[in-house]
Every structure is written in structure tokens, then in C-alpha cells.
Amino acid sequence: MAYIETASPSSSASSRTPRPAPPVSLHDHVVDAAAARFFFDRGVALRFTDLARGTSLRGRTADLAGRSVLLATASQLTSALALIELDGCARRITILPPDVAAEHLAGVIAAAEIDAVVTDAASPPCPAYERLAHVVCAPRIVPTSKLRSKQRRSEWVLLTSGTTGAPKLVRHDLASLTAPIAAASPADGAAVWGTFYDIRRYGGLQIYLRAILGGASLVLSNAGVPVGDHLARLGRRAVSHLSGTPSHWRRALIDPAIGKIAPRYVRLSGEIADQAVLDALRAVFPDANIGHAYASTEAGVAFDVNDGLAGFPASYIGTARNGVEIKLGSDGSLRIRSPRAATCYLGGAQQLADADGFVDTGDIVERRGDRCYFVGRKGGIINIGGLKVHPEEVEAVINRHPQVRMSLVRPRKSPITGSIVVADVVLKLPADRAADIALKDDILKHCREALPRHKVPAAISFVSNLKVEATGKLTRRHG
């Protein structure tokens, strides 16, 4: 990734690099796309360019002009089509992920001032939508002679991916969402992007936008489809660029179907990319460019790391690249000021950024020499008799063991220390019962050599798999 030096590290909020002018609408990018660019879904291949002279909204785009629209389709494919037609037409587009609890819908509708909903159901699928104007998006593009309404700058509202409580609504626009794409090296129009993400979350949306703006095809993922089936479909479409969380990739690496793909670019984001997963990907894809990106829904994409190493260069702290400035708070949290960041939260008094324009990501960073490493989240700390343990830091050590594929570190209640650290471990190859005890002892020895005593797991359990959320992140539970 080529970076451009801009503002100095001491820039004040008033002298920050201004948000760039938004690119032309997604619809105009599709009009200019090569005829061979497609959205690929299960059994479906739809040309981008068909939307230049057709519609997936049954000719009712004009009914949504200037409205605040909730995009609430069951299918990623219909979301992919509707976004192209809504951008530049709707005043505000709120993208609803599929895993938002029904009890939070009324709050989302109120906070975003929703007055219309786009679904792929013939009738509103839930009572919360009954008072909204309803437009159906179909996975079939039909010709239309109607001209598009006058274009406007649409707001894009994304929901945060927290697993508990009501989601926060984060306001972006097309400029902030596409700024990291514009900063990257020129797109390869012959590329075929694939992803394990859902495009209705920030990480997946970035891949969707990279495909649209880069003139590439995109192979969509499908919830509930076995990893091996998705890998096989990616292979049939000759995917060249593939993105997912480290947990996505760890699950893919243990599936025999991993041999069906040969991407030339592998991208990780959404979780800490430890050295073990980076090395495993390098072993399987020796000729690929393997990079990991740091991004959040609020702060946007901060940087990419393409040197094959976990963490990021300490030189990134206190410097500006493409207008992105990074600093560490007194608690070690990563803070970002950037034209790629969202503008605000909707529907509440909480401030997205501080008075200087920095967004506190909540991710804790530790500097070791000339490298910085992510060690965990503020809210994920395990308290062991007053001593703090970041689960992700322990997992990174366990994952370096040659027989471990992935792990999950969690607390277990203790009457003495309040909590103890335990670990669930997925092995690369199953161990027989006779070897279990010896292998657990070896993993614990490995931990003792790298970690302080209070961070070493008190117990290890071998499991066949670990649960991954719809966001692609490991499911973390406490107690």
C-alpha cells in the first residue's frame, strides 16, 4: 500500500486534512464497469452493468428519493444490488445486518429517522416495518426506461458489531468509506474478490466497495454454508483476492477444500492477526501477498501491514499517512484521527471522537522495540487476583505451538482469585487419548516460557471447533 505523507503529527483538530470530495455514485461506477464484472452468488451471476439500464427495485427508485431508507434484505445479493440504486438517491441508507435482534429494530428506526424500508419480501417481514414505505428488491434485474432521480450525497449508516446490548448507529458517507480504497495502489480490473464476511458489516462492505470501485467481480458469502463448500465455490470462480478475519482463515486452513483456491492476495482484518496465522497462510499460499488491516466501524481503515509480521511498525505512531494520525492513550488504547472515520453516532449523546478529533478504538497496544502489538480489548480483561490478563495475548502464545490451529482463552470463576485463566484449543490434527496429557503439558510449558505466571492457563481443553459470530470474530463468553 502506498502512503502519502500529509499533515504533521501535531496538527490540531481545526487543521486536520479535510474530508475528500465524494467519488461519483456507485451507480456511475457500475455504468463504467467492464461487461465481464459480476456479483456471484449460489447459482447466480449478475452483471454490474445490467443495473445501468435496469432495476432490482421494480422501478420504484423514485419513491425512495430523499428518504431515510432501511436496507433490510435477507440476502446479501439483494443488498448488493439495492446499495447501487440507493446511493445518490436516498438521503440516508441504514444497512441492517442479519443478526440484529428484533427488540432493537424500533430503536434503530427511531434513531435513523427511517421512513422507508427495502426488503426482498413481498410484504413487510416484521411489525416494525408496517408504518414505513415498502419497496421490494428482487435478485432479478429488469429493464427500465426511467431516468435516475437527481443525485444527492447519501449518508451511510452502519451498525456496530457488539454482541450484547443495543447496537450503535455510526454515520459515514461514501467519501469516508472509500477513502482507504482510493489511497491504495491502482485496482486490478481483472480481479475477482471473495470474502468470508457479510457485506452488511463494515469489513464486508469494504470488500464490496473495493470490487465496485476497482471494476472487479465479487463472490458473496452465505451464512450457514459449510466452509468447505464456500471454498469450493471461490475456487470455481477463480478468486484472486480473498478477505476474512483471522478466525475465518483458521477455520479455512483446517478444511481440505483450502487446496481449491489460489489467491494472489490474502487479507485479514477484524481481529488480531497473530504470527501463527500469518505464517500458516504463507505456508499454504507461498506466492500470495498476505496483508492484515486495522479497521473499526467508527474509525474506518487506519492502516495495512504487508510485511508478513504481526503487529505494526512503531513508526506509525505519531505520524500521518494519507491523513490518518495514530496515537496511544495513557491506558495504551489506540486512538485514530482520520478522514476515513465516521462523523458521529446517531440517536444518543455519546461522542464518537474527543475534542481533538481522535476516536478511541478500545484496542490496547503494547510497544516492544520498534514494533507495536495488539494485546486485547479494554472490556475483555480477565482479573486474576488484581492482575490483568488479555485473552488475546495468551491466545497468540498458544497459537504458536506447532500442533495448535486456534484457541480461545476465557475466565473461569475461582473462590480464591475471583477468576482463573482456561483455554479451549483446536489442534491441527486430532490427538489420541494417550497423547492428550503429554500434549497439554507441552502447551502449558510453552506458555510458561513466554508468559508471566498469572497469565498461564490453569487448564486446557481440546475441542473440535470454536464458535465464530456472524461478524467473523470468536465468540467470547465470561464467567
Phi, psi and omega per residue, in radians:
M1 nan 2.249 -3.131
A2 -1.574 2.165 -3.140
Y3 -1.789 2.626 3.107
I4 -2.058 2.155 3.115
E5 -1.227 2.341 -3.134
T6 -2.241 -2.085 -3.038
A7 -1.097 2.676 3.104
S8 -1.277 2.785 -3.110
P9 -1.050 -0.415 -3.089
S10 -1.607 0.177 -3.117
S11 -0.970 2.402 3.079
S12 -1.451 2.958 -3.139
A13 -1.044 -0.624 -3.085
S14 -1.283 -0.339 -3.113
S15 -1.896 0.280 3.130
R16 -1.090 2.702 3.054
T17 -1.014 2.156 -3.090
P18 -1.161 2.672 3.079
R19 -1.070 2.244 -3.115
P20 -1.151 2.736 3.068
A21 -1.086 2.463 -3.091
P22 -1.159 2.603 3.053
P23 -1.200 2.999 3.038
V24 -1.032 2.843 -3.037
S25 -1.104 2.837 3.075
L26 -1.014 -0.645 -3.137
H27 -1.026 -0.730 -3.133
D28 -1.204 -0.562 3.042
H29 -1.140 -0.656 3.135
V30 -1.199 -0.683 3.112
V31 -1.019 -0.668 -3.081
D32 -1.524 -0.074 -3.083
A33 -1.210 2.694 3.066
A34 -1.150 2.606 -3.076
A35 -1.098 -0.347 -3.075
A36 -1.572 0.200 -3.136
R37 -1.613 2.321 -2.996
F38 -2.339 2.710 2.721
F39 -1.651 2.192 3.092
F40 -1.860 2.178 3.005
D41 -2.190 -3.117 -3.128
R42 -1.057 1.941 3.099
G43 1.277 0.161 -3.061
V44 -2.303 2.427 3.000
A45 -2.376 1.942 -3.102
L46 -1.985 2.275 3.124
R47 -1.312 2.391 3.038
F48 -0.993 -0.774 -2.987
T49 -1.156 -0.312 3.115
D50 -1.110 -0.444 3.109
L51 -1.301 -0.235 3.092
A52 -1.208 -0.465 -3.127
R53 -2.248 0.302 -3.135
G54 -2.562 -3.053 -3.110
T55 -2.546 2.567 2.997
S56 -1.794 -0.035 -3.089
L57 -1.813 0.399 3.077
R58 0.961 0.638 3.065
G59 1.278 0.257 -3.047
R60 -1.883 0.414 3.113
T61 -1.006 -0.700 -3.122
A62 -1.060 -0.508 3.130
D63 -1.187 -0.304 -3.092
L64 -1.805 -0.022 -3.095
A65 -1.075 2.213 3.093
G66 1.344 0.040 -3.099
R67 -1.594 2.853 2.957
S68 -1.674 1.917 -2.919
V69 -1.900 2.340 2.989
L70 -1.671 2.076 3.082
L71 -1.612 1.866 -2.977
A72 -2.305 0.994 -3.127
T73 -1.563 2.698 3.085
A74 -1.368 -0.463 -3.034
S75 -1.838 2.422 3.013
Q76 -1.149 -0.587 -3.132
L77 -1.073 -0.812 3.139
T78 -1.186 -0.578 3.035
S79 -1.095 -0.755 -3.135
A80 -1.049 -0.692 3.123
L81 -1.251 -0.807 -3.065
A82 -1.116 -0.648 -3.129
L83 -1.032 -0.654 -3.138
I84 -1.138 -0.675 -3.126
E85 -1.400 -0.519 -3.100
L86 -1.390 -0.587 -3.101
D87 -1.131 2.228 -3.092
G88 1.521 -0.136 3.127
C89 -1.927 -1.001 -3.140
A90 -1.284 2.628 3.036
R91 -1.222 -0.701 -3.097
R92 -2.515 2.368 3.096
I93 -2.063 1.993 3.082
T94 -1.806 2.074 -3.046
I95 -1.663 2.049 -3.076
L96 -1.664 2.040 3.053
P97 -1.193 2.770 -3.044
P98 -1.279 -0.280 -3.027
D99 -1.783 0.253 3.108
V100 -1.313 2.258 -3.101
A101 -1.143 2.520 -3.082
A102 -1.025 -0.566 -3.091
E103 -1.216 -0.223 3.135
H104 -1.656 -0.139 -3.042
L105 -1.094 -0.747 -3.117
A106 -1.067 -0.690 3.109
G107 -1.142 -0.688 3.095
V108 -1.102 -0.796 -3.116
I109 -1.091 -0.719 -3.139
A110 -1.216 -0.805 -3.071
A111 -1.118 -0.659 -3.115
A112 -1.617 0.056 3.119
E113 0.943 0.804 -3.093
I114 -1.175 2.311 3.039
D115 -2.236 0.063 3.077
A116 -2.647 2.650 3.132
V117 -2.312 2.422 3.019
V118 -1.929 2.123 3.087
T119 -2.252 3.069 3.007
D120 -1.938 0.442 3.068
A121 -1.969 2.502 -3.079
A122 -1.136 -0.455 3.086
S123 -2.286 2.688 -3.121
P124 -0.920 2.157 -3.026
P125 -1.322 -0.124 3.105
C126 -2.647 2.718 -3.072
P127 -1.021 -0.496 -3.100
A128 -1.076 -0.361 -3.083
Y129 -1.672 -0.091 -2.934
E130 -1.114 -0.488 -3.111
R131 -1.654 0.114 -3.129
L132 -1.774 2.603 2.978
A133 -1.062 2.368 -2.991
H134 -2.096 2.165 3.090
V135 -2.181 2.361 -3.106
V136 -1.675 2.309 3.016
C137 -1.831 2.194 -3.113
A138 -1.912 2.604 -3.136
P139 -1.347 0.232 3.082
R140 -2.086 2.189 -3.128
I141 -1.524 2.183 -3.125
V142 -1.949 2.534 -3.131
P143 -1.085 2.584 3.064
T144 -2.546 2.559 3.108
S145 -1.775 -0.059 -3.102
K146 -1.262 2.421 3.080
L147 -1.407 2.626 3.078
R148 -1.177 2.572 3.091
S149 -1.131 2.829 3.093
K150 -0.934 2.329 -3.053
Q151 -1.347 2.552 3.068
R152 -2.340 2.941 3.078
R153 -1.483 1.897 -3.114
S154 -1.410 2.484 2.939
E155 -1.480 2.504 3.079
W156 -2.013 2.160 -3.127
V157 -1.977 2.153 3.133
L158 -1.980 2.650 3.105
L159 -1.738 2.426 3.105
T160 -1.195 2.831 -2.994
S161 -1.800 0.416 3.084
G162 -1.039 2.531 -3.063
T163 -1.617 -0.139 3.117
T164 -2.289 2.616 3.090
G165 1.309 3.132 -3.123
A166 -1.258 2.417 3.104
P167 -1.218 2.681 3.031
K168 -1.586 2.596 3.110
L169 -1.792 2.164 -3.014
V170 -2.037 2.197 -3.057
R171 -1.684 2.161 3.032
H172 -2.091 3.141 2.852
D173 -2.401 3.089 -3.056
L174 -1.114 -0.507 3.132
A175 -1.155 -0.812 -3.122
S176 -1.194 -0.612 -3.114
L177 -1.251 -0.561 -3.071
T178 -1.759 -0.063 -3.133
A179 -0.983 -0.780 3.132
P180 -1.182 -0.424 3.115
I181 -1.288 -0.729 3.117
A182 -1.134 -0.490 -3.112
A183 -1.384 -0.293 -3.097
A184 -1.338 2.964 3.082
S185 -1.126 2.763 -3.058
P186 -0.926 2.443 -3.103
A187 -1.241 2.640 3.082
D188 -1.653 1.874 -3.062
G189 -1.096 -0.296 3.130
A190 -1.584 0.052 -3.075
A191 -1.238 2.663 2.958
V192 -2.113 1.921 3.128
W193 -1.470 2.513 2.985
G194 -2.332 2.777 -3.125
T195 -2.653 2.642 2.973
F196 -1.594 -0.215 -3.091
Y197 -1.326 2.855 2.884
D198 -1.595 2.270 -3.073
I199 -1.221 -0.082 3.131
R200 -1.582 0.086 2.954
R201 -1.947 2.850 -3.028
Y202 -0.981 -0.819 -3.079
G203 -1.067 -0.787 3.118
G204 -1.219 -0.620 3.116
L205 -1.089 -0.644 3.090
Q206 -1.054 -0.693 3.137
I207 -1.225 -0.705 3.062
Y208 -0.996 -0.818 -3.115
L209 -1.203 -0.615 3.086
R210 -1.089 -0.680 3.117
A211 -1.167 -0.803 -3.111
I212 -1.093 -0.915 -3.060
L213 -1.249 -0.474 -3.133
G214 -1.590 -0.007 -3.140
G215 1.182 0.540 -3.118
A216 -1.827 2.773 2.990
S217 -1.391 2.833 -3.112
L218 -2.398 2.210 3.046
V219 -1.675 2.021 -3.084
L220 -1.415 2.654 3.054
S221 -1.579 2.953 3.111
N222 -2.443 2.208 -3.132
A223 -1.070 2.413 3.073
G224 1.483 -0.156 3.118
V225 -1.367 2.284 3.118
P226 -0.956 2.542 -3.109
V227 -0.961 -0.753 -3.112
G228 -1.085 -0.674 3.115
D229 -1.141 -0.708 3.120
H230 -1.151 -0.728 3.104
L231 -1.078 -0.698 3.128
A232 -1.111 -0.703 3.131
R233 -1.195 -0.670 3.066
L234 -1.066 -0.690 3.116
G235 -1.144 -0.726 3.138
R236 -1.110 -0.520 3.134
R237 -1.585 0.094 3.099
A238 0.958 0.861 -3.128
V239 -1.023 2.350 -3.124
S240 -1.899 -0.415 -3.118
H241 -2.277 2.187 -3.018
L242 -2.380 2.340 -3.027
S243 -2.261 2.512 3.058
G244 -3.008 3.053 3.052
T245 -1.329 2.838 3.010
P246 -0.952 -0.630 3.105
S247 -1.158 -0.705 3.028
H248 -0.949 -0.851 -3.042
W249 -1.196 -0.648 3.124
R250 -1.102 -0.681 3.112
R251 -1.195 -0.662 3.127
A252 -1.154 -0.650 -3.063
L253 -1.162 -0.413 3.130
I254 -1.633 0.021 3.131
D255 -1.653 2.322 -3.139
P256 -1.003 -0.429 -3.105
A257 -1.258 -0.081 3.105
I258 -1.022 -0.452 3.135
G259 -1.263 -0.141 -3.121
K260 -1.476 -0.159 -3.130
I261 -2.036 2.667 3.106
A262 -2.511 1.127 -3.113
P263 -1.171 2.612 3.041
R264 -1.691 -0.161 3.039
Y265 -2.413 2.189 3.131
V266 -2.065 2.249 -3.046
R267 -2.194 2.368 3.072
L268 -2.120 2.495 3.029
S269 -2.874 2.997 3.052
G270 1.665 -0.433 3.089
E271 -2.504 2.999 3.077
I272 -1.187 2.194 3.071
A273 -1.603 1.748 -3.124
D274 -1.434 2.952 -3.051
Q275 -1.118 -0.545 -3.103
A276 -1.091 -0.792 -3.103
V277 -1.261 -0.616 3.088
L278 -1.119 -0.739 3.126
D279 -1.179 -0.663 3.121
A280 -1.113 -0.707 3.110
L281 -1.179 -0.677 3.107
R282 -1.102 -0.640 3.137
A283 -1.167 -0.646 -3.105
V284 -1.438 -0.614 -3.107
F285 -2.142 1.246 -3.021
P286 -1.111 -0.397 -3.087
D287 -1.736 0.013 -3.080
A288 -1.520 2.669 2.934
N289 -1.479 2.050 -3.061
I290 -1.947 2.073 -3.105
G291 -2.332 2.663 3.027
H292 -2.171 2.506 -3.065
A293 -2.051 2.574 2.997
Y294 -1.821 2.202 3.141
A295 -2.681 2.736 2.966
S296 -2.522 2.785 -3.123
T297 -1.028 -0.679 -3.102
E298 -1.363 -0.819 -3.008
A299 -1.558 -0.213 -3.082
G300 1.327 -2.923 3.107
V301 -1.399 2.115 -3.117
A302 -1.574 -0.789 -3.118
F303 -2.890 2.809 2.981
D304 -1.954 2.625 3.062
V305 -2.179 2.139 -3.023
N306 -2.201 0.394 -3.112
D307 -1.714 0.103 3.095
G308 1.431 0.089 -3.086
L309 -1.963 2.585 3.051
A310 -1.189 2.784 -3.134
G311 1.294 -2.786 3.141
F312 -2.640 2.750 -3.113
P313 -1.048 2.387 3.118
A314 -1.095 -0.356 3.116
S315 -1.135 -0.287 3.093
Y316 -1.180 -0.466 -3.124
I317 -1.284 2.246 3.085
G318 1.400 0.148 3.060
T319 -2.116 2.862 -3.128
A320 -2.013 2.252 3.079
R321 -2.282 2.134 -3.066
N322 0.928 0.594 3.126
G323 1.406 -0.014 -3.136
V324 -1.592 2.111 3.126
E325 -1.965 2.412 -3.063
I326 -2.214 2.395 3.000
K327 -2.534 2.920 3.092
L328 -1.917 2.351 3.067
G329 -1.299 3.015 -3.135
S330 -1.085 -0.399 3.111
D331 -1.618 0.085 -3.141
G332 1.531 0.058 -3.104
S333 -1.337 2.484 3.120
L334 -1.324 2.258 -3.135
R335 -2.197 2.410 -2.960
I336 -2.297 2.360 2.995
R337 -2.133 2.205 -2.903
S338 -2.867 2.560 2.986
P339 -1.244 -0.104 3.099
R340 -1.560 -0.153 -3.095
A341 -1.313 2.746 3.024
A342 -1.165 2.863 -3.126
T343 -1.531 -0.588 -3.084
C344 -2.995 2.965 2.873
Y345 -1.545 2.628 3.034
L346 -1.781 2.574 2.953
G347 1.297 0.544 3.105
G348 -2.999 2.957 -3.096
A349 -1.553 -0.152 -3.085
Q350 -1.112 2.365 3.110
Q351 -1.534 2.398 3.126
L352 -1.360 -0.672 -3.097
A353 -2.188 2.812 3.097
D354 -1.420 -3.058 -3.056
A355 -1.096 -0.414 3.126
D356 -1.643 0.054 3.095
G357 1.546 0.166 3.134
F358 -1.582 2.358 3.064
V359 -1.650 2.191 3.074
D360 -1.447 1.964 -3.051
T361 -1.344 -0.350 -3.077
G362 1.427 -0.008 3.111
D363 -1.631 2.251 -3.071
I364 -1.596 2.284 -3.092
V365 -2.062 2.452 3.094
E366 -2.136 2.245 3.131
R367 -1.573 2.263 3.076
R368 -2.276 1.755 -3.094
G369 1.165 -2.234 -3.101
D370 -1.659 0.331 -3.114
R371 -2.295 2.554 3.038
C372 -1.973 2.472 -3.105
Y373 -2.241 2.465 3.019
F374 -1.398 2.288 -3.125
V375 -2.002 -0.192 3.102
G376 2.689 -2.995 -3.121
R377 -1.816 2.628 3.079
K378 -0.964 -0.808 -3.045
G379 -1.439 0.021 -3.070
G380 -1.855 0.186 -3.060
I381 -1.221 2.379 3.016
I382 -1.684 2.256 -3.129
N383 -1.706 2.014 -3.125
I384 -1.948 1.607 3.136
G385 0.997 0.644 -3.138
G386 1.624 -0.158 3.089
L387 -1.722 2.482 -3.038
K388 -1.672 2.430 3.086
V389 -2.295 2.188 2.998
H390 -1.582 2.057 -3.113
P391 -0.951 -0.694 -3.072
E392 -1.112 -0.574 3.120
E393 -1.140 -0.715 3.124
V394 -1.221 -0.706 3.116
E395 -1.040 -0.694 -3.133
A396 -1.066 -0.625 3.105
V397 -1.244 -0.837 3.137
I398 -1.031 -0.726 -3.085
N399 -1.160 -0.291 3.106
R400 -1.378 -0.230 3.110
H401 -1.118 2.362 -3.016
P402 -1.080 -0.326 -3.122
Q403 -1.812 0.114 -3.100
V404 -1.812 2.354 3.038
R405 -1.640 -0.819 3.141
M406 -2.781 2.851 -3.103
S407 -2.618 2.815 3.057
L408 -2.343 2.097 3.117
V409 -1.764 2.348 -3.069
R410 -2.567 2.854 3.104
P411 -1.518 2.669 2.964
R412 -2.276 2.386 -3.078
K413 -1.065 2.470 3.114
S414 -2.372 2.325 3.125
P415 -1.234 -0.247 -3.081
I416 -1.689 -0.917 -3.065
T417 -1.824 0.002 -3.074
G418 1.567 -0.852 3.085
S419 -2.578 2.733 2.916
I420 -2.215 2.800 3.132
V421 -1.617 2.264 3.021
V422 -2.258 2.802 -3.071
A423 -2.365 2.369 2.960
D424 -1.767 2.262 -2.975
V425 -2.217 2.300 3.010
V426 -1.785 2.166 -3.122
L427 -1.528 2.710 3.054
K428 -1.135 -0.710 3.084
L429 -2.301 2.398 -3.134
P430 -1.034 2.469 3.084
A431 -1.767 2.509 3.076
D432 -1.307 2.884 -3.028
R433 -1.052 -0.611 -3.114
A434 -1.150 -0.514 -3.097
A435 -1.586 -0.194 -3.063
D436 -0.977 -0.894 -3.056
I437 -1.100 -0.778 -3.131
A438 -1.109 -0.694 -3.125
L439 -1.204 -0.722 3.087
K440 -1.056 -0.750 3.121
D441 -1.084 -0.656 -3.129
D442 -1.206 -0.681 3.094
I443 -1.136 -0.717 3.111
L444 -1.141 -0.681 3.073
K445 -1.063 -0.747 3.101
H446 -1.019 -0.716 3.129
C447 -1.196 -0.742 -3.113
R448 -1.097 -0.529 -3.124
E449 -1.307 -0.342 -3.031
A450 -2.020 -0.247 -2.991
L451 -2.221 2.648 2.963
P452 -1.072 2.760 -3.017
R453 -0.975 -0.735 -3.052
H454 -1.230 -0.238 3.134
K455 -1.653 -0.178 -3.129
V456 -1.311 2.254 -3.135
P457 -1.001 2.439 3.064
A458 -1.391 -0.384 -3.136
A459 -2.670 2.584 3.079
I460 -2.200 2.362 3.057
S461 -2.113 2.346 3.040
F462 -1.538 2.249 -3.128
V463 -2.223 2.754 -3.112
S464 -1.394 -0.463 3.128
N465 -2.796 2.927 3.084
L466 -2.171 2.457 -3.102
K467 -1.263 2.360 3.106
V468 -2.080 2.325 -3.138
E469 -1.219 2.962 3.084
A470 -1.052 -0.415 3.111
T471 -1.315 -0.197 -3.087
G472 1.603 0.048 -3.130
K473 -1.712 2.624 3.067
L474 -1.011 2.420 3.060
T475 -1.326 2.082 -3.114
R476 -1.932 2.248 3.103
R477 -2.147 2.755 -3.092
H478 -2.153 2.742 3.081
G479 2.171 nan nan
